[in-house]
Structures are given as structure tokens and as C-alpha cells.
Amino acid sequence: MSGLHDEGHTVAGWTGSLIAMLGTVSAGVGVVGWRPGIWLGVGLLVVAVLATWILHLAGWGKPPIPRGLDQRGFSARDLTARAGHANCVGCRLAGRSVRGVEAS
């Protein structure tokens, strides 16, 4: 395995993926015949985005760059999340922009 490869397995990623999968299945069932499923699915997709974002800001996600080998475990918290990540859209939307640090 290359030292630059980071698959991004995080609590935020898995939680968001699971909720989004449930939303997609619900919307699919809604298209086939259960009409409330469409709206439930859309609502779950919005919840998935918000849950992933909130968990990322709480340190359960990862920065937009590969993490160090010691930070690649599933339950490893990102201790730099509170200050914000350079070039991270989620951090910028939350008002956590890193000033003076530009990643190439």
C-alpha cells in the first residue's frame, strides 16, 4: 500500500453513506409505487448531507488531503477540524477558513 493512499474510512463517511443509502432505497420504492417514499427519501438525503457535515466539523471526518498513517483508523478523530482545513468547502461553509495556509 502506498503511503499517499487514504481510503477515507471515517465515522462521518460511513454514517452519511448509510443514511444516503436508506434515502435512495426509500425514493426508489416511492418511484415504484409507495408515493410517500419519494419525499422520505429526499428528506433522508438531506439528513445524510447534514449529518456528514456536522460529523466532519466535530472531527469525525478527514481533511481533504491524505492523512498520516497514525490517523487512518476508523475511529481516529481529526484534531485539526476545529481550526478548519485549508481548501475544505465544508469548513468554509461553517466559517472555519484557515487563514494564510494555502494547499496546492
Buried (B, 14 or more C-beta within 10 A) or exposed (E): EEEEEBEEEBBBBBBBEEBBEBBBEBBEBBEEEEEEBBEBBBEBBEBBBEBBBBBBBBBBBBBBEBBEEEBBEEEBBBEBBEEBBBBBEBBBEBEBBBEEEEEE
